[in-house]
Amino acid sequence: MKQKKIFAFAVAMVLLMSTTRAQKLSENTQVQGMGADDTSVLYRQSVFFMMQVHLNQLKDMTTQKTLYQPDIFKATAQQLQQLSRMSNNAFEVHSKQGYDIPSNAVEGIWDEQEKYNAAHDKLLQATSALVKASESQELNESVSEAVLQVAQSCKSCHDDFRAK
Ligand code: HEC
């Protein structure tokens, strides 16, 4: 009996710790808890969150809010490309309902998979064009335009597949 209580306490501690970690991971999402099956929701939300951070860094450089540093710009563009590839990993299984972490994914992702994949392909094309543009190592029109195109691909998928 006593051992069972100790075990339950240990499980509760682990759950509590992972909840705190999940909340820290993305403060601007509505993460409220984390059960064993929430991995895919947390995974994609974390990847998207990181994509936002990288895109903002690139935007800040093209709008000269921060200093444009060619090497950092290029590395950030490459990281964004890698994250974009990862962003489709956690949609393979239908993972919207029955999880503790609220998700803004809409049913259309699984009902209209071709359309969703086309939206994801747009992102891949846009980030790949961005990486190419970043190789010029100078802040020119095509670099700024490439950043805008990436942002546009984010928005168009959100319009169709992310709950408002
Ligand atoms: C192919 C579709 C698609 C593309 C392209 C896309 N997103 Fe998303 N994004 C989603 C979906 C779906 C969600 C909701 C995920 C969930 O809550 O389960 C989301 C959620 C997010 C979130 C909220 C994450 C969180 O913490 O809950 C951010 C931030 C975000 N996207 C940024 C971006 C940025 C930046 C880009 C472009 C560089 C981008 N997204 C491109 C579909 C997309």
Residues whose N, C-alpha, C, O or C-beta is under 5 A from the ligand:
A	BS01	HEC	S26 T29 V41 Q45 F48 F49 M51 Q52 L55 P102 S103 N104 A105 Y116 A119 H120 L123 V150 S153 C154 C157 H158 F161 R162
